Amino acid sequence: MQKLVYSFNEGSKDMRNLLGGKGANLAEMTKLGLRVPFGFIVTTDACKAYHADGGKLSEDLKTEIAYQMEVLENVAGKKFGDRENPLLVSVRSGAPISMPGMMDTVLNLGLNDETTEGLAALTDNPAFAYDSYRRFIQMFGDVVLGIPKSRFDEIFRRLQDADQKEIIAAYKALIVEETGMRLPQDPKEQLLEAVQAVFRSWNNERAVLYRQLNDIPDDLGTAVTVQAMVFGNMGDTSGSGVAFSRNPSNGEKELFGEFLVNAQGEDIVAGIRTPLQIAEMAEQFPSVYQDFQRIAEVLEKHYKDMQDMEFTIENNKLYMLQTRAAKRTAECAVRVAVDMVKEGLISKETAVARMDVGQIDQLMHPAFDHEAEAKAKILAKGLPASPGAASGRIFFEAKDAVAAAEKGIKAILVRQETSPEDLSGMAVAAGILTARGGMTSHAAVVARGMGKCCITGCSEIQVNEEAKTLTIGETVLDEGDSISLNGTMGHVYFGEVKNTETAFSEEFNQIMAWADEIRILKIRTNADNPRDAKQALEFGAEGIGLCRTEHMFFQEERIPLIRQMIMATSEEARREALDKLLPFQKGDFKGIYEVMEDLPVTIRLLDPPLHEFLPQTEEDTRELAELTGIPYENLARRAEELQEFNPMLGHRGCRLAITYPEIAEMQTRAIMEAAIEVSREKNIVIVPEIMIPLVGVDAELAEVKKAVVKVIEDCKKAYDAEIDYFIGTMIEVPRAALTAGEIAKEAEFFSFGTNDLTQMVFGLSRDDTGNIIRDYVEKGIFAADPFQTIDRKGVGSLMEIAVKQGRQARANLKLGICGEHGGDPKSIEFCHQIGLHYVSCSPYRVPVARLAAAQAAIRNEQ
Amino acid sequence: MQKLVYSFNEGSKDMRNLLGGKGANLAEMTKLGLRVPFGFIVTTDACKAYHADGGKLSEDLKTEIAYQMEVLENVAGKKFGDRENPLLVSVRSGAPISMPGMMDTVLNLGLNDETTEGLAALTDNPAFAYDSYRRFIQMFGDVVLGIPKSRFDEIFRRLQDADQKEIIAAYKALIVEETGMRLPQDPKEQLLEAVQAVFRSWNNERAVLYRQLNDIPDDLGTAVTVQAMVFGNMGDTSGSGVAFSRNPSNGEKELFGEFLVNAQGEDIVAGIRTPLQIAEMAEQFPSVYQDFQRIAEVLEKHYKDMQDMEFTIENNKLYMLQTRAAKRTAECAVRVAVDMVKEGLISKETAVARMDVGQIDQLMHPAFDHEAEAKAKILAKGLPASPGAASGRIFFEAKDAVAAAEKGIKAILVRQETSPEDLSGMAVAAGILTARGGMTSHAAVVARGMGKCCITGCSEIQVNEEAKTLTIGETVLDEGDSISLNGTMGHVYFGEVKNTETAFSEEFNQIMAWADEIRILKIRTNADNPRDAKQALEFGAEGIGLCRTEHMFFQEERIPLIRQMIMATSEEARREALDKLLPFQKGDFKGIYEVMEDLPVTIRLLDPPLHEFLPQTEEDTRELAELTGIPYENLARRAEELQEFNPMLGHRGCRLAITYPEIAEMQTRAIMEAAIEVSREKNIVIVPEIMIPLVGVDAELAEVKKAVVKVIEDCKKAYDAEIDYFIGTMIEVPRAALTAGEIAKEAEFFSFGTNDLTQMVFGLSRDDTGNIIRDYVEKGIFAADPFQTIDRKGVGSLMEIAVKQGRQARANLKLGICGEHGGDPKSIEFCHQIGLHYVSCSPYRVPVARLAAAQAAIRNEQ
C-alpha cells in the first residue's frame, strides 16, 4: 500500500515532489540534527487522491494520520486534546514548487475551550493562551469554514478594548451564525478538517491563477505539514523571525532579516508591529543569535545556496521552522553565485545555471526606484515591449520629440502606432508608448534594438495625434505632460517616477565569462548600423545574424529615393533611383564591416512590406512628383495599385527580387564592394553572408541567387579580388521548412525567421492580434505568447523538419535563428536542443542570450 | 552497347518513350501487316546523348544509321543517291508525347542535281521531280540551315511564272548567300544534317514553350523517323489525306476527313488548295477507299480507340503514314467512349479513365461559336476565373446591373474587384470582369459558385468606377458598351460574340453513372443557400461539405444587423442584434435542410475577415448610426479600431467565437432548431455537422465546442428532441495540421480549408499576388498555380501529417476538403491517395469531381 504520511525523520530534501518544498526541507533539517519542532507530512499523492475521489479523505489516510499523531505525541511528550499538557500543531500547505501566500495555514490547532484553560495554567500565561485560541478560531473560521476574514476583523475592531474571552465568544457566535454549526471542539476533527481545507486550497482561485502565471502544472497537488507548535508569543524571552543567510539586495555575506519579540511568525508578515533588524538579536538573545549564525552557515553549506529561514524563539530556545533557497535581486544573485564559486561551495556550471535570465535582463536597463514606483499612480497597462524605465514629457510626433530633445527635454514619444518615419523621434525619445501593436510590432522591435523602454498595445489609451492628446478614461493629457513607463512590466504612470542607475559589476562579467566557456551556441546580434553593431560587440556578440537593409532605407534623405524606385513603372526609372542609392548602401555596409571586422555578418536583401514605402500622405506624393517629374495623378494611381489587402502575405522578400532583380543586384554590389574595400583597408578577411528572404520554393532562391552570383563575379573581376561568400536564406515561410531539403540544395545557410514563421503557422498577424494573444494567454489557450517564446509543438516541429531535411541535403549547412525568439531563454534552449549553430538577437539581449545558451548547454548535457 | 536505331519491324506501339509516338505507331502498323513505307527510327536516347554531348553525333550512331539505311535500300529496292533508281526519304521528329507542329520535318531527302534528273526519267514526270527537289531545298534550307522560310516564299512569289529550274537555281543561290556554302549534294550528308536538325528542334523556342504549357518534361527528347518517301504528287492517280475513324465533333461512327488529289501531305495542312471530303474518295478511288475503311476499322479495334490517320495514295496504291489517338470535342469523347463500351471494345473503367475532365467542364457551361470567336477582337486577357462564355453590356455598379437586368438587358458587371456588397449585381449579371484579384478572389469564388462566367486579375484594363469607364490602352468603354467574356480562356472581346448552347446527352449521363460506380471518394458541394444546394443535387452532390454562414449575412436587410453586432461595444448590444438575426439564420438553415433532407450538411460558424463587415462609406456609417442610435463619431472610431493591417491573419474564425461566444451560440441555436423542426416536418433523420473555423490550437476548439454543446443540449431539452450531431473543424491554419493529433481529440471531423492553408503555407495572399503567381508559373518557379492545384510538396505534406496524426488520435475521424481544390482533378486524385472520405466543391464542379474521383480510383487501384 502507498505510504501517504511521512514523519519528519522519514523524509529528505529530495522528496520535494512528494512532501512539498516546506515539508522536504523540514525533514532535511531534522536529519541534519537541527532543532525543528517535530511533525509529519501528508503527501501530495494523498492530495491528488483526495481530489480524484471527489473530495473525500480515505480511511487509509485517516489511519496513517492518527498513527503519526501518536508518534508526534510521544516525541513532544504532550497529548493532543489533553487538558493538562495539550499538544498544539500548525497545519500548513507546502507545494512542490513554492507558491507563497497562495494557499492556507492554520496555527494553534488542538486548542478548544478546555485545552486553552490547560495551556493558560501550564504556561501561567492566560493572556497568551486566549490570544492563541482567538487566533486559532479566526484562522479555522476563515480557512476551514470559509468565513471571510473581514468578518472576524470587524469584531476584533469593535471589541478591541474588551476582554479576550469576550472576543472569543463573539467569534464562536459568528461561526454559528455563518455555518449553523459550532466550532469543533475535538482536536482530531479539527485536524482532519484542516487537512482537507489545505487540500481544497490547491484549487482556490488565486492559487489557480498563480500557477497559470508561473507555468506550474495543475496536477502537482500540495502536501500538508503538521508540526508541533512552538510559541514566540510567550513573553519577552520568546520571539519569531525571518532571515536570509546573505544580503538579498547586494549579496553581501551577512545575516539579513527581521525579528519580533513576543510574536508569532505571522505578526512579522502582517506588519502591524515594526520588526527589529536581525543584528539586534545579538544583543537581546546573544546565545540564540550565535546559534542562528551557526545554523545559517550549516544550511548554506548543506544546500550550497543562500537560504531564507524562519525561526521561533520559545523561552530562549531557537527552533527552525523553515528554510528554502532565498529570493534575491539580480545584483545579489550574481554576487552570491560568484562568491560561492570562490568559496568552493559550487561549480561554475552551478553558478551559471542558477542565474535567473529574466533578472539579468533587468540589469541591462534602468529601473525605477522600488518605493517610488510602488507609490506611483498607474494610468494604464500595455504590453511590456522593451524593458527598462523612463520618465519624460509626452510628444505625439517624431519632429516634436526631436525638437524637445534638442532643448534637453526628456521626451516620451506617444503614437497610435509607429512607422519607419518615426525613427528619428524614437531615437531621441527616452521611451515609447503606442496604443496599438504587439510584442513584435514596429515600435517594439525597434525599441528593443535601441535598448529603449517601450510599451505597445496599450489599448486603454486613446491617442489623438492631430489634437495631440492622450486620453485614458476621463483623464486627458496634452503635449508636454509628464508620464513614466515601466517597459519591463508594461505599466504607464502619471508624472515622473524616480530612477535608479545600474552598471555591470565585476562579478557580472565573471559569470558571463563562465557562461561563454560553457555554451555551445554562438551568439550573434541583429544590427542594421555601426552604432548597434558596436553596442552588441561590447555586450559580447560574435557576429551579425541579421542586418536588415530596409531599415537603412528609411533615413530621411533616402526615403524619397526608395519611393522613387518602388513607384517606378520602368526598369530604367528604377535603375536611376538605385544608382543614387548605391553609394548610401555601400557606405552603410562599410561602416558595419569596419566595426565587425572579420566576424561574420549576414546581410538580408531588401524585405519591406511594400506598403511601408508608399507615400503616406498627399504631401509625400506631391514631393515625390516634384522629385521624379512624374505627374502627381500617375503616382497616386500607382500608389493605389500597390496597395495590398494583406501586405504581410504580399509582394515582398524574394518576390520583389524576382520582379525587380535590379534591386538585389544593387544591394549585392554594395555588399561586395564594401567587403572588398574594407578587407583591403584593414588587411582582414571578410566573408559576406548574403541572405535572401521569404523563400518558399527552391526555384525562387535559385533565380535570385543566379542574379546575385553574377554581380559577385563582376565585382571580383572589377576589383581583381579573391573573396569568399555564402548565400543562404531565411526560413520564415512554412513551405520553406516543409521543403527544406530542396531549398538546402541552393542555400549554404538557413536563418529561421521565427517572427514571420510564427505569424504564418498560427495565421496570426502580430500587428493586429495583440489583444487576442493576451486574451488567449490569460485563458490558457496559449501556454505562452508564441511571439515571445517559440511554440514548440507547431513552429518548433516545423523547425525540426527543416533542420533534419536541410542537414540531410547539405551536411555542413549553417543554421541560425534571427527572429525575436533569438533573445528568449526558452527559445534559445530549444535552438540548442535542435542543434542550431547560433542565435541572433538585439544588442541588449546579447548578455541574456549568452547566459541562456550556457544554461541550455548545462541542462541538456548528455 | 545500347541500340540507337530501330527499323520499323523491330518496334511496337509500347515503345513510345524510346521511338516517339509516330515511330512506335509506324512500327506497330508494320507489325499489323498494313502497307507502310519502310523505314527506321533514331531513338530518343540518341537525342539525349546528342544534347548531353554538346551537340555531336556519335560514331556509333552514324554507323547504326548507315546500317539501317542499307536495310531500307534492300527493302525498297532502291539506292540512296543512285541516279537511276534513287531512294528518297522523309525525316520527321516524333516525341513520346505529341507536340503537333512544334518540331521540324524534311521531305524528299536524297534528291540532288543528279538524282532529280534520275527521278524525272524514272517517273517520266520531270514536273514532279523538279517540284520535289524544290520542296526539298526549301525545307532543308529552312529546317537544317536556318534560313527563314519567308525568304524562299519571296523567291517563289517573284518567280511564280518562271521555270522550276530557275526557282531551284535561285533557292540554291539564296543558300550560298545566307550560309556561304552550297547545298550538300551527298544524300548521306543531307541525312545526318537533317537528323541533327530534328534533334536541335527539341529545344527550339516554340517547343520549349509548348512543353511548359502542357506540363511535358524537358528531358524526354525526340526520336527521328526516317521513312522511304511515297508520292502523292505523282499525278491524278495519286493523292494524300488525313482522316478520323469517327466524327471528331459528335462521335458519329463514320470516316471523317479530307484528301487532295496529286498532293503531298503538307499541302492539306498548308491550306493552299481546298481539300475534298473523304467520302468523295469513294468515287475517285473506290478500291483505295474500301481499303482505307477496312484499315481504319482494324486500327480502331487494335488500339481500342478512335484514330487520326494520315495516308498517301501513290499510283492507286494506299500507304499508311501515321496513326494516333484522335483529338476530339467533349461531345465526341463522351459518345465514342459509350459507343465503344457498347461495342465491347473497351471496359467502363477505360471509358471513364479516357474522359478529359477539362473538356467535361466545358460541357457544363455555354461557349462561343468557334468561328465567331476566332474572328472576334481580343481586348485584353485576364485570369480564367470561372468558365463559360457571356456577352452583354458593361455596368460598373451592382445596382446598375440589377436595374439593367430588370429591363431585360444582359449585363456584364465590371469592377476593380468585387466585395460582398456586389452580390446582387453578380447574381443578375451574365458575366463578371475584374481588374484585380486572383483565381480565388471573391469574384472568382462567387462566380464559380454561381456557375457564372468570370475573368479576374485583368490587369491590362483600368476600371474607373466613379467615371464608369473601362480603359484598355487608348480604348475607353463607357457604361452600356458591349463586350464578351470567355471565362474558360480568360479572353475579353470587343462587342457581342455568338453563343452556342449545350445540354447533357444521354451518353454523358451514362459516363457519369459509371464514374459513380467506380469512385471511392464521396462528392459534396459548397452551398450557402437552397438554390445552390438544389443545383448541386441535380449535378449529383451527396451532401454539403461547406455552408458558409457569412455569405448569408451579406443580404441587404441583414447587413445592417450584422454591422450592428460587430460594432457593438457591449455584449448586450451584440445580443440585441443577434436576436434579430436568429430568425433569418434559422430560416436559411431550414431552407437548406428541406432541400438536402437526410444528406449530410456541414455548416461552418461565422468566419468573416472582420473588415468585410465594416461600413465601407460614410453613408453606411451614418445609416448604422441611425439604426442603432449610437453616435456617428463613436461608430467611426470603432470602425477605425477594427481596421486591420492583415485581416487574413486577424480577428476571424474561432477567434471571433472566443471573443464573442454569443455569435456562435446564436448560430448553433439556429442550426439545431432548424434541424429539429425540419426532421419533424419531413419525418427524416438530420445529423447536423457544425464546423468551427480557423482553429490553430486544440484549446481554441475545446473552448468554442463547450459553448456550442451547451446550446445544443438546451435546444434538445426545449424541443424534447433526441438528435445526433458532429462537431469538427477546418484544417486551414498550418499549426492545426502540425498538431492534428491534439485537435482530433476534440474534433469528430476535419475539413481541409486548402485556400487559406495554401495562403499561409506559401505566405501568399491570394488577393494580392495574382500577378506574382502568374509570373511564377510562367517562369516555372511554380509548377502550377497552388490555388488551383494542391501543392503536394508543401501543402500536401502538411495534409498528410494531419491525416496521419488525426487518424492515430481518432480512428473514425471523418476527413474531407472544402477548399477550391475540391473541384480540381489533380487535387482530387491527391485527396483520394491520402484517403480522405469526400471532396466538396462548387455545384458546377460536381460532375467534374465525380469523374475525377473515378479516374483517381482507376489510376490508383492496387
Interface residues (C-beta under 8 A of the other chain):
Chain A: E644 F645 N646 P647 M648 L649 G650 H651 R655 I658 T659 L694 G696 V697 A699 E700 E703 E732 V733 P734 R735 L738 T739 E742 D756 Q759 M760 V761 F762 G763 L764 S765 D767 D768 T769 I772 D775 Y776 K779 G780 I781 F782 D791 K793 G794 V795 S797 L798
Chain B: E644 F645 N646 P647 M648 L649 G650 H651 R655 I658 T659 L694 G696 V697 A699 E700 E703 E732 V733 P734 R735 L738 T739 E742 D756 Q759 M760 V761 F762 G763 L764 S765 D767 D768 T769 I772 D775 Y776 K779 G780 I781 F782 D791 K793 G794 V795 S797 L798
